Amino acid sequence: MASIYEYLRRKSQNEYVAISHELELASRTDALTGLVNRRAMQASLEIEQSLFFRHGHPFSVIMMDLDHFKQINDKYGHGKGDELLILIARLLLKEVRQQDLVCRWGGEEFLVLLPQTNQEQSLIVAEKLRKAIEVIDLDVIGITDPVTASFGVECISATQNISELIAASDRNLYEAKRRGRNQVFDPAGRICAKGTVE
């Protein structure tokens, strides 16, 4: 009887640990794309900021938004829109380094954290992502319209906190949208329409 009780106790404990692990994972993961969510990204940004202020290690963020996503949803339905977000999430993960972190920031907006990366390097990464999205094969999900994205890039500075860094990358993203979409924009305006260098 004692061995049966011990077996049941261990089984319950193992199940509890497994459920706790699943709940912790769910609290840090976007349910649709499987990417990290804002909460997990915020924690990673705080770590990177601490490393920056302590050791001077730069890091950058790329804010990305799919262009005319509402038109995709309107034409093909929200199910296809979701499939597109999943496809884009996989593409982003494939195109960045292992130490980089990709987050679904909200809706059709993604945030990429690039540790040990300065502004010029992050612009190169953003342009690489822009090109990859521009030529992505959408036949697999039954979308025939082209899909593009706009990007805002920002590298941490000594005068910024995380909120200001995100706000700056967001402003740069909307400047890319204002200038015609399907482009990368940074404060110096070094990259403009269709990814050409000024």
N, C-alpha and C positions, 0 to 999 in steps of 0.2 A: 504494500500500500504506500509506503514511504517513497519507493522508487517511482511509482506512478505519479504521486504528488510532485516530486522533484522534476519529472519529465514535463508535466503540465506547466509548472512554474517557469521552467526554462523556455518552453515553447511560447508562453505568453510574453515573457521578457523579450525574446527574439522578435516576436511580432510587433511589440511596442517599439523596439528600436527601429525596425523596418518602416513602420508607419511614421515615426518621428522624422526619419531620414527623408521619406517621401514628402512630408509636409514642409520640411525645411527647403527641399529642392523646389517645390511648387511655389513657395513664397519668394523665391529668387529668380523664377523663370517665367517668361512670357508663354502663356498657354498655347497660342496659335503657332508661333514660329520656333519655339524651343530656345530662343536666344535669352540672354539674361534680361531682366526687367529693370526698371528705373531704380528700384531699391538696391539691387546688387550693383548696378553701375555707380550709384552714389557712393557706396562703400569703397569701390575701387578707385574712384576719383579722389576720395579723401586720403587714401593710402598714397596715391601718386603725388598729391599736393604736399603731403608730409615729407616725402622723399625729395621733392623739389626744394622746399624751404630748408631742409636739413643738409642736403648734399648737392643741391643745384642741378639735379637731374631733370632735364626738360621733358615735358609731355605735351601732346596736342590732342585736340578733339576735332572730329569731322561730323558736322550735322548734315544729314542727307534727307531729302524729301522727294518722293516720286512725283513727277510732273503729271498734272491732269488725272490724278488717280480717281477722282469722282466720276470722270467720264468713263473710265474702265468699269467701275461699279454699275453705272447707269446702263451701259451698253451690254455688259456680259453678266451682270448680277453679282451680288456680294460673295457668293461662293467662289466665283472665278477671281474676284478681288483678293479673297483670302489665299487662294492658290498662288496668286502672283506674289503676295507678301512672303509666303513660305519659300518660293523659288528665289526671290531676292535675298532673303535671309541666308539661304544656303550658298548663294553666290558670294555674298559678302564674307562669310566665314572662309570660303575657299581662297579668296583673293588677299586676305590679310595674313599677317604673321601669327604664329601660335601665341605669342605673348600679348597680342592686341585683343581688345574686347569689343564685341559688337552687341549692341542693345537695341531692342525695339523701344524707342522713346515714347511712341504713341501714334496710333493711327497708321499712316504710311510714312512716318518719320523714324529714322534710325540715327543712332549716335555711335561713333566708333572712337574708342580710346586708344591712343598710340603712345605707349610708354617709350622713354628714351628717344623721342622724335621731336625735331625742331620744326619751325614753320615751313621752311623750304621742303624738307623731307615729307611733311604731311600733305603739302600741295601735290607732290608727285603721287602719293598714295591715293589721294582723292581723285586725281585725274585718271589713274588706273581703274578705279572703281567706276567712274563715269563712263569710260569707254567700254568696260565689261558689261554694264547695264544696257548701254546703247545697242550692243550686238547680241544680247541674250536671245536664245532660241525659245520663243514662246509657243511654238507649235505643240509642245508637250502638254500645255494646259489649255490649248484651244483659243488663244488670243492672237488675233491677226494684226491688231494695231501696234505701232511701235511704242515702246516704253522708254522713257528717259528719266533722269533725276538731276536735281540741282544740289549743290554742295556749298556749305560754309565752313571755313577752316579757321582755327584759332589755336595758338600756342600759349601756354601759361606764361605770365609775366609776374614780376615781383609785386606789382600793384594789384593783382587780381586775386579774388577768391574763386571758389568753384562756381558759384552762382553767376559771377561776372563773366567767367570764362564761357559758360554755356550761353549766356545772353549774347555775348559777342559773336559766337559761332552761329547763333540763330539769326542775328542781324545780317551776318555775311551771307547766310543761306537766302534770306529774303531779298538781299541785293542781287544775288544770282538769279532769283526768280524775276525780279524787276527788270533785269537786263535781257531777259528773253528765255530763261530756263536752259536746261541741258548744259550746265557749265559749273565750273568751280570758281569761287570768289574768295579772296582774302583781303584784309584791310589795305594792303599795298597795291591791290589791283593788278598783281603780277600775272594772273591768269584770268582771261575773259571769255567771251562767247565761244562756244564749241571747243573750249579747252586750249585755244591758241594763246601763246605767251605774248603779252604786250611789249 
